[in-house]
Structure formats: C-alpha cells, structure tokens
C-alpha cells in the first residue's frame, strides 16, 4: 500500500471487501476471471480518488465505499476488453485473463462487471452520479473505438492523441473525483475543482505510461518495453520524434507503426533520445501534475489534501 493510501486505509479495506462480495455469481467462470484480474495487483488509484474526494468534501456517510467499488469494476471491465482488443498476453507481470481463459470469456466477464457496476449504482440512488458514470462509460467506449481506428496510423496528431487518452484513461480519474464530491453534496464550483484535479492526474498518468513504455524496467512495469508500438499505437514520444527527427527517422518510425513492428526498435529508441521526445512527453505530464496541485490550492489543509498532493507527485515520479 502506497503512503497516500494510508489516509483512507480502513475505508480502502472496506472497499476491497465490497469488491469481493459483489463479484459473486452463480457462474463459477465469472468469479474466477473477475477475481483473477482484481487479484492481479495494480495501484487502485481510481477507487482511492473516490474516497479522498469524498472525505476532503466532508462526506460522513458510507455510499462513497460503493462508488469506489463501482469505479474499480468499470476500470477492471475496460482492462478485460482492452487486453482482448490489443491481443495482450502480459499485464502487471502475469498472464492476462484472455491468454489464460480465452477471449470470449474475458469479453463476457467484462460485460458482467459493467452491468454489476450499474446495479450497484442504482442502489446509490443519485441521478447526478448516475449521469456522471453513464457519460463516462460512454466516453471510454468512444475512446477505445477511436484508438482502434487510429491503430497503425502514423499520421495521428498530438491533438488527436491527447483527446483519445482523455477519453480512454483520464475521464475515469475525473469521474472518480467528481462522484466523490457529488456524493458529499458539494456545490458546483467544488465539484468542478475536484473533477479538474482528477482529469489532470489521469492525463499525467497516461503520459507517464507512454514514457515508461520506452524507458521503464519491464520487471517493474509487468509488461514488455515497446508493447504500444507492437500494437501499432502512435503515442506522444513517437509523434514528437517523427516531427522533430530526420527524414530517415520519420520514415522508419512511420513504417514501424504501420507494420506494428519492433524490428527497428533500437533505431526508434535512438530517435526518441536524439529528439528529446521522452523529455517533451514528461514535460507535458509535469504540466498536468502541476495543474492538479493548483486545483487544490483553494481547499483547506487536511490529511486528504496532503495525500492528493503526494499523488500528483507520484504520478510523474513513478517507475511503474
């Protein structure tokens, strides 16, 4: 458990219990796959953000616990679907659910987790929160489809890339902090403040993921270096390297993306290094982390605020 989890340690343990209990199903395969991926590790940052956002907003009830579990179920469903779409066989250092159980069961259990999340959402019985989650899951689906449409396309612009990672990744971070504020009955200004914090944290995390895909430690990451390129994904380090490298560098990066090939990986590493592409991507991540901290400036000092500031720092200094 990371230091910023300690602030809501008891609530976090309750959320884990809810997750285990609500995974129950008459179909053993549902429980087996759901438990497999949830037990697979991960930082559980999205449910953490629900808890911190609710607590910093003065919430004293218990519905934030269910909301944290709902957010985790939605995230887990997206992971199951992602790994099938990306034909991934490794996540967090262990075999993906689709490589262990098969594609069809993984997709269907992902659907189960989505529907279970919405069953739980009805129990929370808050239309504003239901609207937030419904809009978020719809946007995530759009982001996934757009990323698929962009696969093997080296002409993706930086603007398009950032729109996709917002929908695919950052929007669920945003939803986590937003529903935490909403369940506490915060005013619209405070809801927007915490929503913005979550959005910037999410963008920072995804940008750093794209950096780590080229300079991370595979053992720490639990996946192979260059996985994004092997899937034909045009991420920011590649976009920047193509724009600022030589014509030759631009050409072999374009071909690598079109062919989803790692044959020229060493040359691509050199191009990324020569152009300062990782430094640029990190600078974008740092801007979002700084903006996230600025969002909290108007909030009173508290242990929750301290944890959220620490999380902003972690988002850009992490190695996994």
Buried (B, 14 or more C-beta within 10 A) or exposed (E): EBEBBEBBEEBBEBBBEBBBEBBEBEEEBBBBBBEBBBEBEBBBBBBBBBBBBBBBBEBEEEBBBBBBBBBBBBBBBBBBBBBBBBEBBBBBBBBBBBBBBBBEBBBBBBEBBBEBBBEBBEEBEBEEBBEBBEEBBEBBBBBBBBBEEBBEBBEBEBEBBBBBBBBBBBBBBBBBBBBBBBBBBBEEEBBBBBBBBBBBBBBBBBBBBBBBBBBBEBEEBBBEBBBBBBBBBBBBBBBBBBEBBEEEBBEBBBEBBBEBBBEBBEBBBBBBBEBBBBEBBBEBBBBBBBBBBBBBEEBEEBBBBBBBBBBBEBBBEBEB
